């Protein structure tokens, strides 16, 4: 604190040579006669000296100078009453030098307090930056959680729609199969009638015409095929007797009966064949409709399975997001005490600096410009 060009302690002693001149700023307590104690050699504790209230702020400031050597501190404390008792314009050069050195010490203490306050403010800035990062992480995690919840709702709706689509497709398949069954039933009957008629022509009518086999048996096999052919009554009446005759016994009338019967059966067979051919395109369309409905059902069933899988994935993602959000909130909550400690330390340091400036530094600056008032001096004496 005593830099080059400043007044060293020996010069201060040269200015204040007598011991009373360098008497400490503390008011001396009057001497009292010590009472005898029951135990020999035990003396009562020394009473603490009182500080002159006019210079208390300066004294406290000097006592806060941790780097000031103790000898220098005592010297400066002893100089305080003599340096500040005179008006600024009447101070001796050495008094002014002592005031300057006291000012250096006070300003150095202020600098230390200011640096401590600045350091704590910087720590709070770092802590608040970390807190902002944690808050951002919480915000991000909660946003992800909300998005996961929305995804669950979306996937749930999609699964519901997929189930409805499956039900609709199943109904469409049933309708298509029923239409195919109903439509193909007539075609099947026509095909069966055509096959039976062709068999009757080739087998039973052929045997009757050739006169082979059992005529009565072949006639009974043909009779069910004759209904609906619109045969003449006379032809139907003559048919049993004609069929019973051998080929050699038949006359021209019998030949005409069999010839007309054969022609009518073949005509009807041709009609049935035509009906079958005409019904084939519609049957093909019905089969295609069934195939398309079944393919659509397979597609929507697969879509339902996929929607169910995606819903399960969304639920798993939501659980993971919930854990992440909870962990982020826990970190932020756990950080609160550290933030509170840093903020308190900053406020304490800032308060200490403010108090030092308002009290200690202000006391020095006031005495720097003017001497203590006589009223205050009297009160201090």
C-alpha positions as CSV (number, residue, x, y, z in Angstrom):
1,X,0.0,0.0,0.0
2,X,3.0,2.3,0.4
3,X,4.0,2.6,-3.2
4,X,6.9,4.6,-4.6
5,X,6.5,8.3,-3.9
6,X,4.3,7.9,-0.9
7,X,5.2,8.9,2.6
8,X,6.7,6.0,4.6
9,X,5.7,5.4,8.2
10,X,8.9,7.0,9.6
11,X,7.9,10.3,8.0
12,X,4.5,10.1,9.7
13,X,6.3,9.6,13.0
14,X,8.5,12.6,12.1
15,X,5.4,14.7,11.6
16,X,3.8,13.3,14.9
17,X,6.8,12.7,17.1
18,X,5.1,12.6,20.5
19,X,3.2,9.5,21.6
20,X,0.0,11.5,22.1
21,X,0.2,12.6,18.5
22,X,0.0,9.0,17.4
23,X,-2.5,7.9,20.0
24,X,-4.9,5.4,18.6
25,X,-8.3,6.5,17.3
26,X,-10.0,4.4,20.0
27,X,-11.0,6.5,23.0
28,X,-9.0,5.5,26.1
29,X,-11.1,4.0,28.9
30,X,-10.3,5.4,32.4
31,X,-8.1,3.4,34.6
32,X,-9.8,1.6,37.3
33,X,-8.4,0.0,40.4
34,X,-8.4,-3.8,40.0
35,X,-10.3,-5.6,42.7
36,X,-8.6,-8.4,44.4
37,X,-9.6,-11.8,43.1
38,X,-10.0,-14.9,45.1
39,X,-7.4,-16.6,42.9
40,X,-3.9,-15.1,42.7
41,X,-2.6,-14.2,39.3
42,X,-6.0,-14.1,37.6
43,X,-6.8,-10.7,36.2
44,X,-10.1,-9.5,34.7
45,X,-10.4,-9.2,30.9
46,X,-9.3,-5.8,29.4
47,X,-12.3,-3.7,28.5
48,X,-12.6,-3.2,24.7
49,X,-11.7,0.4,23.6
50,X,-14.5,2.4,22.0
51,X,-14.2,3.8,18.5
52,X,-14.7,7.5,17.9
53,X,-18.0,7.6,16.0
54,X,-16.7,10.4,13.7
55,X,-14.1,8.0,12.2
56,X,-15.9,4.6,12.6
57,X,-16.4,4.2,8.9
58,X,-12.7,4.8,8.1
59,X,-11.6,2.5,10.9
60,X,-13.9,-0.3,9.7
61,X,-12.6,0.2,6.2
62,X,-8.9,-0.1,7.3
63,X,-9.7,-3.2,9.4
64,X,-11.2,-4.8,6.2
65,X,-7.9,-4.4,4.3
66,X,-6.7,-8.0,4.5
67,X,-3.5,-7.4,2.6
68,X,-2.4,-4.4,4.7
69,X,0.5,-5.3,7.0
70,X,-0.6,-5.0,10.6
71,X,2.1,-2.4,11.4
72,X,0.9,-0.2,8.6
73,X,-2.7,-0.6,9.7
74,X,-1.9,0.5,13.3
75,X,0.1,3.4,12.0
76,X,-2.8,4.6,9.7
77,X,-5.4,4.0,12.5
78,X,-3.3,6.2,14.8
79,X,-3.1,8.9,12.1
80,X,-6.8,9.2,11.5
81,X,-7.7,11.8,14.3
82,X,-4.8,14.0,13.5
83,X,-5.2,13.8,9.7
84,X,-8.9,14.6,9.6
85,X,-9.1,17.0,12.5
86,X,-7.9,20.0,10.4
87,X,-9.8,21.5,7.4
88,X,-8.4,20.3,4.1
89,X,-6.7,23.6,3.3
90,X,-4.9,23.6,6.6
91,X,-3.5,20.1,6.6
92,X,0.2,19.6,6.8
93,X,1.9,17.9,3.8
94,X,2.4,14.8,5.9
95,X,-1.2,14.8,7.0
96,X,-2.3,15.1,3.4
97,X,0.0,12.2,2.5
98,X,-1.5,10.1,5.3
99,X,-5.0,10.9,4.1
100,X,-3.9,9.9,0.5
101,X,-2.6,6.6,1.8
102,X,-5.7,6.0,3.8
103,X,-7.7,6.7,0.7
104,X,-5.6,4.2,-1.3
105,X,-6.4,1.5,1.3
106,X,-10.1,2.3,1.3
107,X,-10.3,2.3,-2.5
108,X,-8.4,-1.0,-2.6
109,X,-10.9,-2.5,-0.2
110,X,-13.7,-1.1,-2.4
111,X,-12.0,-2.7,-5.4
112,X,-11.8,-6.1,-3.6
113,X,-15.5,-5.9,-2.7
114,X,-16.4,-4.8,-6.2
115,X,-14.4,-7.7,-7.7
116,X,-16.1,-10.1,-5.3
117,X,-19.5,-8.7,-6.3
118,X,-18.5,-8.9,-10.0
119,X,-17.3,-12.5,-9.6
120,X,-20.5,-13.6,-7.9
121,X,-22.5,-11.8,-10.7
122,X,-20.6,-13.8,-13.3
123,X,-21.2,-17.0,-11.3
124,X,-24.9,-16.2,-11.3
125,X,-24.8,-15.5,-15.0
126,X,-23.3,-19.0,-15.5
127,X,-25.8,-20.5,-13.2
128,X,-28.7,-18.8,-14.9
129,X,-27.3,-19.9,-18.3
130,X,-27.3,-23.5,-17.0
131,X,-30.8,-23.0,-15.6
132,X,-31.9,-21.7,-19.0
133,X,-30.5,-24.8,-20.6
134,X,-32.4,-27.0,-18.1
135,X,-35.6,-25.0,-18.7
136,X,-35.1,-25.4,-22.4
137,X,-34.6,-29.1,-21.9
138,X,-37.9,-29.3,-19.9
139,X,-39.7,-27.3,-22.6
140,X,-38.4,-29.5,-25.3
141,X,-39.2,-32.7,-23.3
142,X,-42.7,-31.5,-22.6
143,X,-43.2,-30.6,-26.2
144,X,-42.1,-34.1,-27.2
145,X,-44.5,-35.5,-24.6
146,X,-47.4,-33.5,-26.0
147,X,-46.4,-34.6,-29.6
148,X,-46.3,-38.3,-28.4
149,X,-49.7,-37.9,-26.8
150,X,-51.1,-36.4,-30.1
151,X,-49.4,-39.3,-32.0
152,X,-51.3,-41.8,-29.7
153,X,-54.6,-40.1,-30.5
154,X,-53.8,-40.0,-34.2
155,X,-52.8,-43.7,-34.2
156,X,-55.9,-44.6,-32.2
157,X,-58.1,-42.9,-34.7
158,X,-56.3,-44.6,-37.5
159,X,-56.8,-48.0,-35.9
160,X,-60.5,-47.3,-35.4
161,X,-60.8,-46.3,-39.1
162,X,-58.9,-49.5,-40.1
163,X,-61.3,-51.6,-38.0
164,X,-64.3,-50.0,-39.7
165,X,-62.7,-50.6,-43.1
166,X,-62.2,-54.2,-42.2
167,X,-65.8,-54.6,-41.2
168,X,-67.0,-52.8,-44.4
169,X,-64.8,-55.0,-46.5
170,X,-66.0,-58.1,-44.8
171,X,-69.6,-57.1,-45.6
172,X,-68.6,-56.4,-49.2
173,X,-67.1,-59.8,-49.5
174,X,-70.2,-61.4,-48.1
175,X,-72.4,-59.4,-50.5
176,X,-70.2,-60.3,-53.5
177,X,-70.2,-64.0,-52.6
178,X,-73.9,-63.9,-52.1
179,X,-74.4,-62.3,-55.5
180,X,-72.1,-64.8,-57.0
181,X,-74.0,-67.7,-55.4
182,X,-77.4,-66.4,-56.5
183,X,-76.2,-65.5,-60.0
184,X,-74.3,-68.7,-60.5
185,X,-77.1,-70.9,-59.2
186,X,-79.2,-70.4,-62.4
187,X,-76.2,-70.9,-64.6
188,X,-75.4,-74.1,-62.7
189,X,-78.9,-75.4,-63.1
190,X,-78.7,-74.6,-66.8
191,X,-75.4,-76.4,-67.1
192,X,-76.8,-79.4,-65.2
193,X,-79.9,-79.4,-67.5
194,X,-77.8,-79.2,-70.6
195,X,-75.5,-82.0,-69.4
196,X,-78.4,-84.2,-68.5
197,X,-80.1,-83.5,-71.8
198,X,-77.0,-84.2,-73.8
199,X,-76.5,-87.5,-71.9
200,X,-80.1,-88.4,-72.6
201,X,-79.7,-87.7,-76.3
202,X,-76.5,-89.6,-76.6
203,X,-77.3,-92.5,-74.3
204,X,-81.0,-93.1,-73.9
205,X,-82.4,-91.7,-77.2
206,X,-79.6,-93.4,-79.1
207,X,-80.3,-96.7,-77.5
208,X,-84.0,-96.4,-78.3
209,X,-83.3,-95.5,-81.9
210,X,-80.9,-98.4,-82.3
211,X,-83.3,-100.7,-80.4
212,X,-80.6,-101.8,-78.0
213,X,-80.8,-102.3,-74.2
214,X,-84.1,-102.1,-72.3
215,X,-86.5,-99.8,-74.1
216,X,-88.7,-99.2,-71.1
217,X,-85.7,-98.2,-68.9
218,X,-84.4,-95.7,-71.5
219,X,-87.9,-94.3,-71.9
220,X,-88.2,-93.7,-68.2
221,X,-84.8,-92.0,-68.2
222,X,-86.0,-89.6,-71.1
223,X,-89.4,-88.7,-69.7
224,X,-88.1,-86.2,-67.0
225,X,-86.2,-84.4,-69.9
226,X,-89.4,-84.0,-72.0
227,X,-91.2,-81.7,-69.6
228,X,-91.3,-78.1,-70.9
229,X,-90.3,-79.0,-74.4
230,X,-93.8,-78.3,-75.7
231,X,-94.1,-81.7,-77.5
232,X,-97.3,-82.5,-79.4
233,X,-99.8,-84.6,-77.4
234,X,-100.0,-87.2,-80.2
235,X,-96.2,-87.5,-80.2
236,X,-96.2,-88.0,-76.5
237,X,-99.0,-90.6,-76.8
238,X,-97.2,-92.5,-79.5
239,X,-93.8,-92.4,-77.9
240,X,-94.2,-95.3,-75.4
241,X,-95.4,-97.8,-78.1
242,X,-92.7,-96.7,-80.5
243,X,-90.0,-97.1,-77.9
244,X,-91.1,-100.7,-77.1
245,X,-90.8,-101.8,-80.7
246,X,-87.6,-103.1,-82.1
247,X,-86.0,-101.2,-84.9
248,X,-87.2,-103.8,-87.4
249,X,-90.8,-103.6,-86.3
250,X,-91.1,-99.8,-86.5
251,X,-93.0,-98.1,-89.3
252,X,-92.7,-94.7,-90.9
253,X,-94.8,-93.2,-88.2
254,X,-92.5,-94.6,-85.5
255,X,-89.5,-93.2,-87.4
256,X,-91.2,-89.8,-87.6
257,X,-91.9,-89.8,-83.8
258,X,-88.3,-90.6,-82.9
259,X,-87.0,-88.1,-85.5
260,X,-89.2,-85.3,-84.1
261,X,-88.3,-86.2,-80.6
262,X,-84.5,-86.1,-81.4
263,X,-84.8,-82.8,-83.2
264,X,-86.7,-81.3,-80.3
265,X,-84.2,-82.5,-77.7
266,X,-81.3,-81.2,-79.8
267,X,-83.0,-77.9,-80.2
268,X,-83.5,-77.6,-76.5
269,X,-79.9,-78.6,-75.9
270,X,-78.8,-75.8,-78.2
271,X,-81.0,-73.3,-76.3
272,X,-79.4,-74.4,-73.1
273,X,-75.9,-74.1,-74.5
274,X,-76.7,-70.6,-75.7
275,X,-78.1,-69.7,-72.3
276,X,-74.8,-71.0,-70.7
277,X,-72.7,-68.9,-73.1
278,X,-74.7,-65.8,-72.5
279,X,-74.5,-66.2,-68.7
280,X,-70.7,-66.7,-68.7
281,X,-69.7,-62.9,-68.9
282,X,-72.0,-62.1,-65.9
283,X,-70.6,-65.1,-64.0
284,X,-67.1,-63.9,-64.8
285,X,-68.0,-60.4,-63.5
286,X,-69.4,-61.8,-60.3
287,X,-66.2,-63.9,-59.8
288,X,-64.1,-60.8,-60.4
289,X,-66.1,-58.9,-57.9
290,X,-65.6,-61.6,-55.3
291,X,-61.9,-61.6,-56.0
292,X,-61.6,-57.8,-55.8
293,X,-63.6,-57.8,-52.5
294,X,-61.4,-60.5,-51.0
295,X,-58.2,-58.6,-52.2
296,X,-59.5,-55.4,-50.6
297,X,-60.3,-57.3,-47.4
298,X,-56.7,-58.6,-47.3
299,X,-55.4,-55.1,-47.8
300,X,-57.5,-53.5,-45.1
301,X,-56.7,-56.3,-42.7
302,X,-53.0,-55.8,-43.3
303,X,-53.6,-52.0,-42.8
304,X,-55.3,-52.8,-39.5
305,X,-52.4,-54.9,-38.3
306,X,-50.0,-52.1,-39.3
307,X,-52.1,-49.5,-37.5
308,X,-52.2,-51.6,-34.3
309,X,-48.4,-51.9,-34.5
310,X,-47.9,-48.2,-35.0
311,X,-50.2,-47.5,-32.0
312,X,-48.1,-49.7,-29.8
313,X,-45.0,-48.0,-31.0
314,X,-46.6,-44.6,-30.2
315,X,-47.5,-45.7,-26.7
316,X,-43.9,-46.9,-26.1
317,X,-42.6,-43.6,-27.4
318,X,-45.0,-41.7,-25.1
319,X,-43.8,-43.7,-22.1
320,X,-40.2,-42.8,-23.1
321,X,-41.1,-39.1,-23.5
322,X,-42.8,-39.1,-20.2
323,X,-39.7,-40.5,-18.5
324,X,-37.5,-37.9,-20.3
325,X,-39.8,-35.1,-19.3
326,X,-39.9,-36.2,-15.6
327,X,-36.1,-36.5,-15.6
328,X,-35.7,-33.0,-17.1
329,X,-38.1,-31.5,-14.5
330,X,-36.2,-33.3,-11.7
331,X,-32.9,-31.8,-12.9
332,X,-34.5,-28.4,-13.0
333,X,-36.0,-28.8,-9.5
334,X,-32.7,-30.1,-8.2
335,X,-30.9,-27.1,-9.6
336,X,-33.1,-24.6,-7.7
337,X,-31.1,-24.7,-4.5
338,X,-27.8,-24.0,-6.4
339,X,-29.4,-21.1,-8.2
340,X,-30.8,-19.8,-4.9
341,X,-27.3,-20.1,-3.2
342,X,-25.6,-18.3,-6.1
343,X,-28.2,-15.5,-6.1
344,X,-28.0,-15.0,-2.4
345,X,-24.2,-14.9,-2.5
346,X,-24.3,-12.3,-5.3
347,X,-26.9,-10.2,-3.4
348,X,-24.8,-10.5,-0.2
349,X,-21.6,-9.3,-2.1
350,X,-23.5,-6.6,-3.8
351,X,-25.0,-5.5,-0.5
352,X,-21.6,-5.5,1.1
353,X,-20.2,-3.3,-1.6
354,X,-23.2,-0.9,-1.4
355,X,-23.0,-0.7,2.4
356,X,-19.2,0.0,2.1
357,X,-19.8,2.8,-0.4
358,X,-22.7,4.3,1.5
359,X,-21.0,4.1,4.9
360,X,-17.2,3.6,4.8
361,X,-16.3,5.3,1.6
362,X,-18.9,8.1,2.2
363,X,-17.4,8.7,5.6
364,X,-13.9,9.0,4.2
365,X,-15.0,11.3,1.3
366,X,-16.9,13.5,3.7
367,X,-13.9,13.9,6.1
368,X,-11.7,14.3,3.0
369,X,-13.5,17.5,2.1
370,X,-14.1,18.9,5.5
371,X,-13.0,18.5,9.1
372,X,-15.4,17.0,11.7
373,X,-17.9,19.5,13.1
374,X,-17.2,20.8,16.6
375,X,-20.5,19.5,17.7
376,X,-19.6,16.0,16.6
377,X,-16.2,16.4,18.0
378,X,-17.6,17.5,21.3
379,X,-19.9,14.6,21.3
380,X,-17.1,12.2,20.5
381,X,-15.0,13.6,23.3
